[in-house]
Amino acid sequence: MSGIVFIISAPSGSGKTTLTNRLMQLVSGLEFSISYTTRKPRGSEVSGREYFFVQRPEFEAMLRRGEFLEHANVFGEYYGTAKRFLHDARAGGRDLVLDIDVQGAAQVKQQLPEAVSIFILPPSRQELEKRLRERSQSERVKSEEVIQRRLQAARKEIENYEKYDYIVVNDRLEDSIDKLKAIVAAERQRRSGTKPSDAGTEYREAESCRLQNVRTDAERILSSFAPTATPAVKDEVKVP
């Protein structure tokens, strides 16, 4: 393994967590970085599994000590990735998967330009709204303001899709998992110095997700998030 850093970002409700979990189960040699956050756990979330849930003073102390690879303040709560995950992955010869938002992705790319960035898109605003409503029911969140805020945040995140190397439109779960696996395989082959075969299935699958090959679909999806489609809400960036 070559210590590749894979950044995976997506609007809330796009299926990123499910896809990332399946990728970790199906592909060997990957290590997942669990983010730190000051927000409270939701539903069945457990500290050390979904996030490391810490108090604000502890997070700010870690910030002062320079322990974060990236961090952001989102809706008044801190989120951050500890540098130790990168060090541990490289020491063990594994590749690191970061599940972070567009703010964090930009910070990581600035420090590690060679990192591979992947953006997960919902097939449309309508489908994302459906997923968000189903998720809100499971979280017992009934506020319409929360739904609309997440949709508005999704639009703002999707506007950043051009900053990513790969785009995966999560329409069918199994297809999206195959694409993520193909991207990892293709990048590993490329970093190893082995010339990938243009006829290889994984290479073709990965290339189909390259930004330049998905731009039309991404623009169509973004257009479904026209500002007039949802009420105006605060201009924060992300709701995990």
Summary of the structure (lengths in Angstrom):
residues: 240
radius of gyration: 17.7
end to end distance: 29.8
largest distance: 53.5
contacts: 768
relative contact order: 0.19
helix: 47%
strand: 18%
